[in-house]
Amino acid sequence: MKLLTNETFHSYYEEELIKELINTQFVCLEIDKYMNWKNHTVHILPELSNACYAIRRMYNFSNTEKIKMINYAYFHSIMKYA
């Protein structure tokens, strides 16, 4: 079985050509045409970095319960919904 490479595939909907997208965002998940998450990861890394910074700053001043609250409010929500 030989795989076809560099073939152009045209999709039509109601006689209109659907253009190829390099990347798209679907339900807050950004993926590219190869079903790769790299763009999404690049997008959320700064937000996760900010969350880690907030946890590090509060670590010396707060107890474990407050750190958990910060984690769930900030870091966990980014990981779950971003």
N, C-alpha and C positions, 0 to 999 in steps of 0.2 A: 504494500500500500504506500503510495507516494503522497506526501503532504504538499498541498499547494502553498506557495509563498508569494508574497507581494501581489496577491490578487485583490482587485478592487471589488468591494461588495457594496451595492447600492440598496438602500431600504427606502420604500415608499409608503406613505400613508395618505390616503385619499388623493392620490396622484401628485403628491408633493414629495420631493426628495428630502429625506431626513439626513441632515448633515452629520458628519462624524465629529464627535466631541473628544478632545484630548483628556479632559477630566470633567467630572460632574459632582454635584452635591445632592445626596439623596438621604433624607431624614437625618440631617446633620452629620452624615458620613461622606467624606470626600474621597472618591476613588477615581483612578485614571482608566484609560481604555484597556489596560492589561489587567484590570482588577487588582491593582496594587494600592496599598494604603499609605504610601510614602507621603503624598501630599497632605493627607489627613494628619499623619504623625507630625509633620513639620508645622501644621497649623496649631495643634494643641500643645506642643512642647513648651512654648512660652507661658501658656496658662498653667501648665503643671509645674513649671519652674517657680512661678509666683506662689503657687499653693505650697510648695516645699519650703520656700523662703518664709512664708507666714508661720508654718509649723516650726521651723528652726528658731525663729525669733521668739515664739511663745514657749518653747520647750523649757527654758530656764525659769520662767515666771509662773507657769501653770502646772496644775496637777494632771494626772493621766486622763481623767474624765474630760477636762476641757480640751486637751490635745485631741482626744477622740472626736469631740464635737467639731473642732476645726477641721479635722480630717474628713469627716462625713459631709460637712457643709461646703467645703471648698474642693479638696482633692477628689473625693469620691464622686461628687456631682459632675466634675469635669470628665472623669473616666467613664461614668455611666451615660451621660447625655451629650457630651461633646463628640 
